[in-house]
Amino acid sequence: MEKDFLIIGAGLTGLTTAFALKQKGFSVAVLEKNDYVGGQIRTLAERGFLFESGPNTGVISSIEVSDLFDELQPDCEVEFAKPEAESRRIWKDGKFHPLPNGLWGGITTPLFTFSDKFRILGEPFRAKGTNPDESVASLAARRLGKSFVDYAVNPFLSGIYAGDPNMLITRHALPKLYNLEQNYGSFIGGSIAKAKEKKAALKNGEKTFKKGIFSIKSGLSRLPEALAKRIGSENVFLSVNGISILPKDENHSWITIFAENGEKKTLQSQHVVFTVGAYALPDLMPFIDEAIMRKITNIRYAPIVQAAVGIDDRDRLDFKAFGGLVSSKDGEDVLGILFPSACFDGRAPEKGALFSFFMGGIQRPDIFDRDDAQLENIVVREFHRMLKFPAAKNPDFIRLFRHKHAIPQYEISTDERLEAVSIAESRFSGLHILGNLRDGIGMANRMEQGLRFAEKMIRQI
Ligand SMILES: Cc1cc2nc3c(=O)[nH]c(=O)nc-3n(C[C@H](O)[C@H](O)[C@H](O)COP(=O)(O)OP(=O)(O)OC[C@H]3O[C@@H](n4cnc5c(N)ncnc54)[C@H](O)[C@@H]3O)c2cc1C
C-alpha cells in the first residue's frame, strides 16, 4: 500500500485531517486501535435515552467549522442548543444560582461580593498584565476580583478543563481572553470593540454563519461516522495493533507495519501524522530522542468520570438550563451536571430527563480510582442534594464512563512542549504531530486543527 499521508488515530482530529487532505486530492490511510471511530466521542442509546460517554456539546465559532458541517450533510446534521442553554447555574452555599447575564441579576446575585461587584466598574481602567505566563486565576483576580475567580472563572474552568485555575496559563488555555486584555486593555472595553469590529466586517461583506452551542441530531457519534464515510472504509483501518513506524531516509518513504485483525500489513507514505494523546506517543515514536520526547509528553491530563443519569419521570422539576457548574474551591465530588434533555430533543422520554454528571478532574484525581458502587453513591447523593429530587425518587439508570486522559492541561510546560514538537518535526521530513497536546482542547479546535493542517500542506507541497 502506498499513500501520501498516514494518519494515526481516528478521533475527531485524525478524521478531520484525513477528510480535509482527501478533499485536497491527497491519498490517505487512518490507523485506529479501537474497533470504532470517534475516539473520545461516543453516543449510546438505552431505554429511550440518547446519551454521550464523552463530550456532550461543542461550540461553533469559526466559519471553517460551520462550512465543514455543511459539507457533511445529510449524514451529520447540526443541532443547535435551545435558548435554555444560555442559562447556566453555579453552585454556592448548598444551592445552584443562575449566573447573571443582566445588570439587575448582576447586582442582586449572591455569587459575588458587594465590593467585587462595585470594583468591576473599574475593570476598563485597570492596567494590563505584563506576565505572559500569568495563570487564569491571577489574571481574573487582578481584573475582576477574587469572588469572580471563585464563582465564575473557577466553575467555568471545571466545565471546560476540569482544571486548576492557578495552574492553567491564560495565554495557552484561554487565548481569546488573554488577547482581549493584551490587544484592547480590558475585557469589557475589548468585548465592545470586538463587537463593533464584527459589525463593520459584516457591513464589508464578511460571510456570516450561525454560531453557538451544538450537538448532532441522533448524537455526536454521527460526526466522526460521517467523516469516516467520506474518507472511505477502505482507507480507515480499525482494531489495529502492533504499529511499527520507520522514518524515511533521503530516498525512501516512511514504512509502517501493523496488524489489522491479526493480518500483517505494510504501508508506505510520504507523511505520517500523529493525532493521539501525548501519553501514546513514546511507544509509537521510538525514533525520537528521549530528551525531546520527555518534553513533548510533559503534560498533565485531567482524569474524569462521566455518569449518564436518566429518570423516566422528572416529576415537574424544572431543568431549563445548560447545567450547573461547581467551583473546585468548595471541595465537592462533582465538577458539574449538564442537562442535555433541556437543550436538545430526543435525549430522554417525554416526561423524563437526562443528566450528565462530571466527577474528578485535576484537583480530585482520587475520584477516578473509586469503584463503581462508590461512584453511583455519589451520583445518587447529588441527585437528591444538588438536583433536589425527593428522597423517594432515584435515577432509573446510571451509566459510568471513565476517561483517564480526558482533558490535557495547558500549564507552564506548554512552551517547552511546543518547542520540542517543532524540533522533532524539523528532524524528520514528513513528520507531523497534531492532536490535543496543542492548539486547543475542544471539538471545534480539533476540527480547525485538521482543516488548517490540510490547507498548510496544499501550500507547501
Ligand atoms: C469526558 C469528556 C468531556 C468532554 N467535553 C467536551 C465538551 O463539552 N466540548 C468539547 O468541545 N470538547 C469536549 N471534550 C474534548 C473532546 O472530546 C476532544 O477535544 C476530542 O474528542 C479529541 O479528539 P482527538 O481526535 O484529538 O483525540 P481522541 O478522541 O483521543 O482520538 C485519538 C484516537 O487515537 C487512538 N489511538 C491512541 N493510541 C493509538 C495507537 N497506539 N494506535 C492507533 N490508534 C491510537 C485512540 O483510540 C483515539 O481513537 C471532552 C472530552 C472528554 C473526555
The ligand as an SDF file (V2000), in Angstrom:
LIG
                    3D

 53 58  0  0  0  0  0  0  0  0999 V2000
  -15.3380   13.4650   29.3760 C   0  0  0  0  0  0  0  0  0  0  0  0
  -15.0080   14.4410   28.2840 C   0  0  0  0  0  0  0  0  0  0  0  0
  -15.8020   15.5610   28.1140 C   0  0  0  0  0  0  0  0  0  0  0  0
  -15.5270   16.4750   27.1000 C   0  0  0  0  0  0  0  0  0  0  0  0
  -16.3550   17.5300   26.9360 N   0  0  0  0  0  0  0  0  0  0  0  0
  -16.1840   18.3530   25.8650 C   0  0  0  0  0  0  0  0  0  0  0  0
  -17.1370   19.3610   25.5710 C   0  0  0  0  0  0  0  0  0  0  0  0
  -18.1320   19.5280   26.2820 O   0  0  0  0  0  0  0  0  0  0  0  0
  -16.9290   20.1580   24.4780 N   0  0  0  0  0  0  0  0  0  0  0  0
  -15.8490   19.9780   23.6470 C   0  0  0  0  0  0  0  0  0  0  0  0
  -15.7310   20.7040   22.6550 O   0  0  0  0  0  0  0  0  0  0  0  0
  -14.9250   19.0200   23.9080 N   0  0  0  0  0  0  0  0  0  0  0  0
  -15.0720   18.2080   24.9890 C   0  0  0  0  0  0  0  0  0  0  0  0
  -14.1690   17.2100   25.2380 N   0  0  0  0  0  0  0  0  0  0  0  0
  -12.9500   17.1600   24.4140 C   0  0  0  0  0  0  0  0  0  0  0  0
  -13.1880   16.4530   23.0760 C   0  0  0  0  0  0  0  0  0  0  0  0
  -13.8010   15.2310   23.2990 O   0  0  0  0  0  0  0  0  0  0  0  0
  -11.8410   16.2800   22.3970 C   0  0  0  0  0  0  0  0  0  0  0  0
  -11.3150   17.5570   22.0580 O   0  0  0  0  0  0  0  0  0  0  0  0
  -11.8370   15.4790   21.1170 C   0  0  0  0  0  0  0  0  0  0  0  0
  -12.7900   14.4640   21.0730 O   0  0  0  0  0  0  0  0  0  0  0  0
  -10.4260   14.9040   20.9740 C   0  0  0  0  0  0  0  0  0  0  0  0
  -10.2760   14.3490   19.7020 O   0  0  0  0  0  0  0  0  0  0  0  0
   -8.8480   13.8020   19.2480 P   0  0  0  0  0  0  0  0  0  0  0  0
   -9.0370   13.1480   17.9530 O   0  0  0  0  0  0  0  0  0  0  0  0
   -7.8320   14.8670   19.3470 O   0  0  0  0  0  0  0  0  0  0  0  0
   -8.4320   12.7420   20.3830 O   0  0  0  0  0  0  0  0  0  0  0  0
   -9.1060   11.3180   20.6750 P   0  0  0  0  0  0  0  0  0  0  0  0
  -10.5650   11.3860   20.6070 O   0  0  0  0  0  0  0  0  0  0  0  0
   -8.4770   10.8510   21.9570 O   0  0  0  0  0  0  0  0  0  0  0  0
   -8.5930   10.4040   19.4800 O   0  0  0  0  0  0  0  0  0  0  0  0
   -7.3220    9.8040   19.4540 C   0  0  0  0  0  0  0  0  0  0  0  0
   -7.5140    8.4370   18.7990 C   0  0  0  0  0  0  0  0  0  0  0  0
   -6.2520    7.7860   18.7170 O   0  0  0  0  0  0  0  0  0  0  0  0
   -6.4330    6.4310   19.0230 C   0  0  0  0  0  0  0  0  0  0  0  0
   -5.1530    5.8610   19.4330 N   0  0  0  0  0  0  0  0  0  0  0  0
   -4.4860    6.0660   20.5950 C   0  0  0  0  0  0  0  0  0  0  0  0
   -3.3530    5.3340   20.6160 N   0  0  0  0  0  0  0  0  0  0  0  0
   -3.2980    4.6780   19.4420 C   0  0  0  0  0  0  0  0  0  0  0  0
   -2.3710    3.7520   18.8740 C   0  0  0  0  0  0  0  0  0  0  0  0
   -1.2630    3.3830   19.5270 N   0  0  0  0  0  0  0  0  0  0  0  0
   -2.6410    3.2500   17.6660 N   0  0  0  0  0  0  0  0  0  0  0  0
   -3.7450    3.6170   16.9710 C   0  0  0  0  0  0  0  0  0  0  0  0
   -4.6670    4.4810   17.4680 N   0  0  0  0  0  0  0  0  0  0  0  0
   -4.4410    5.0030   18.6830 C   0  0  0  0  0  0  0  0  0  0  0  0
   -7.4620    6.4460   20.1210 C   0  0  0  0  0  0  0  0  0  0  0  0
   -8.0830    5.1820   20.2780 O   0  0  0  0  0  0  0  0  0  0  0  0
   -8.4180    7.5250   19.6220 C   0  0  0  0  0  0  0  0  0  0  0  0
   -9.4300    6.9930   18.8200 O   0  0  0  0  0  0  0  0  0  0  0  0
  -14.4030   16.2770   26.2560 C   0  0  0  0  0  0  0  0  0  0  0  0
  -13.5930   15.1410   26.4430 C   0  0  0  0  0  0  0  0  0  0  0  0
  -13.8870   14.2360   27.4360 C   0  0  0  0  0  0  0  0  0  0  0  0
  -13.0320   13.0110   27.6170 C   0  0  0  0  0  0  0  0  0  0  0  0
  1  2  1  0
  2  3  1  0
  2 52  2  0
  3  4  2  0
  4  5  1  0
  4 50  1  0
  5  6  2  0
  6  7  1  0
  6 13  1  0
  7  8  2  0
  7  9  1  0
  9 10  1  0
 10 11  2  0
 10 12  1  0
 12 13  2  0
 13 14  1  0
 14 15  1  0
 14 50  1  0
 15 16  1  0
 16 17  1  0
 16 18  1  0
 18 19  1  0
 18 20  1  0
 20 21  1  0
 20 22  1  0
 22 23  1  0
 23 24  1  0
 24 25  2  0
 24 26  1  0
 24 27  1  0
 27 28  1  0
 28 29  2  0
 28 30  1  0
 28 31  1  0
 31 32  1  0
 32 33  1  0
 33 34  1  0
 33 48  1  0
 34 35  1  0
 35 36  1  0
 35 46  1  0
 36 37  1  0
 36 45  1  0
 37 38  2  0
 38 39  1  0
 39 40  1  0
 39 45  2  0
 40 41  1  0
 40 42  2  0
 42 43  1  0
 43 44  2  0
 44 45  1  0
 46 47  1  0
 46 48  1  0
 48 49  1  0
 50 51  2  0
 51 52  1  0
 52 53  1  0
M  END
$$$$
